[in-house]
Amino acid sequence: MNPETLAAAVLAVLAPIAASLRPDEELGIAASDVVLERPRNREHGDWATNVAMRLAKRLGTNPRELAQQIADSLSTSEGIAAVEVAGPGFINIRLDAAAAGALAKTIVEAGAGYGTNDSQAGVSVNVEFVSANPTGPLHIAHTRWAALGDSIVRLLLASGANAVREYYINDAGAQMERFGRSVLAAAKGEPTPEDGYPGAYIGELAARVLAARPDLLELPVDEQLVVARDQAYEYQLAEIRTSLERFNVPFDVWFSERALHAAGDGGEPSLIDRAVDRLREQGHVFDEDGAVWVRTTDFTDDKDRVIRRSNGEYTYFAADAAYYLNKGDRGFENKIYLLGADHHGYVNRLKAVAGAAGEDPEKNIQVLIGQMVSINGARLSKRAGNIIEMDDLLDWLGTDALRYSLERSPADSPLDLDPELLQKRTNDNPVFYVQYAHARTHNVERNAADSGVDRSEFSPELLTHETESALLGALQEFPRIVGFAAEVREPHRVARYLEELAGLYHRWYDNCRVIPKGDDPIESVHRTRLWLNDATGQVLRNGLHLLGVSAPERM
């Protein structure tokens, strides 16, 4: 019996009680009114609900009396061992062993699908994150959002949403010109321009450009800059893609800023031109001092924004607006932006874009602001000089340790990672602790096979040990944890759940044998416990996948 079926059972007994109390009214009581929670003290049962206290006033009765009526009727339901009323009207429910234990087989048969839910069904979400300028390698500031953004999308997909990972390539504007001049100067053996990009990686890019275009320095001066810029840009973007692939972060869409500025094939207006026209149609655009403005103060922004300067040039805000509208045109009703703490000023600006576009700034757009991450002992890149490169961190700590440690804390809290801890193969290291639990389930499975214990029999009523009850209770929670983590965009809830599950599994392992002692015969309980072992391994594996972390079978 899972939370959904239990909630349905509560609703089934509640409906006639409600009808008897309010016979002439349509009360509209639904399963969503039945909120189930795990009691902190397991002696209070497997599940608890405050439904009586929530509905007593609506039904015109005393909460405790209503709770007792529900309890009396519910206690005769199949799969329920006992129901008790506590305090002002809490209902504590204890499942019988067979009903609780049946979950183990359900999980094994569901496999990778266990934990998926439909809490976000029908929701279309575009999640944009990282979006670093393609003028240099990814660095430590990008690692946190790369890990979190990818896991948020994994959670949304697992919860039924239509979600994509999108990388916005800032490949237009002044930074690209500085980048091109820097690469060209290196190709010519000249010093880095005063406003250029320093670092050995610029020289590496210049060498690759020269190898691909030996005629570079023979081209007209203006053409040299374009070739150097665009060729180096392709190499640098490819390096960014490779770094993200190493970090197990696959992007579904790579959106070029240049596409916003480009005119259509038939000379049609650019996406930015069309965005200005669309905002004007919404009534939020005005002209002043030769410039075109958007009245963003109508939507909590601190000042109105120029979208086109008096010289005819578009501002960055224009690109932001066009990009936002384009996401909607591609079918994404909801847009999530992941930004660093230094971009806090963008929140009102982006929400104002949503409002000016005729959408709800509190519903259609969500801007998540993350705090900085630091790693003791991390060294500045030899190639870039002034940054800590993502690739260096991956070489040093590994993808699993880095991703898991970045995802197990809320994004809005500063994070200081301990590299010595992350490299330890002890239970003090959270990622090792969880991965070791998963590897242990496979070790039990291998040893069981060698001893002749298989899953040919399943008798869930035999799973009566207190550690089995606790472990089954945690396994039952996994779909709810996934759905809630997707709703609040917080992957750390999955990580903390996995650590709790690993602890419960280790305690079960210490108390309940899957393989009989010595020459003792193989019994039903051993085969049934193998189901529970394998179910736990499946949930650990599914949870680690949502975090983009591997689930090793041996450690």
Secondary structure, DSSP 8 states (H G I E B T S, - for coil): --HHHHHHHHHHHHHHHHHHHSTTS-----GGG--EE--SSGGG-SEEE-HHHHHHHHHTS-HHHHHHHHHHHHTTSTTEEEEEEETTTEEEEEE-HHHHHHHHHHHHHHGGGTT---TTTT-EEEEE-----TTS--BHHHHHHHHHHHHHHHHHHHTT-EEEEEEEE--SSHHHHHHHHHHHHHHHT----TTS--SHHHHHHHHHHHHH-TTGGGS-HHHHHHHHHHHHHHHHHHHHHHHHHHTT---SEEEETHHHH---TTS---HHHHHHHHHHHTT-EEEETTEEEE-GGGGT-SS-EEEE-TTS-B-HHHHHHHHHHHHHHTT-SEEEEEEEGGGTTHHHHHHHHHHHTTS-TTTTEEEEEE--EEETT----TTTSSS-BHHHHHHHH-HHHHHHHHHSS-TTS-EEE-HHHHT--STTSHHHHHHHHHHHHHHHHHHHHHHT--SS---GGG--SHHHHHHHHHHHHHHHHHHHHHHHT-THHHHHHHHHHHHHHHHHHHH--SS-STT----HHHHHHHHHHHHHHHHHHHHHHHTT----S--
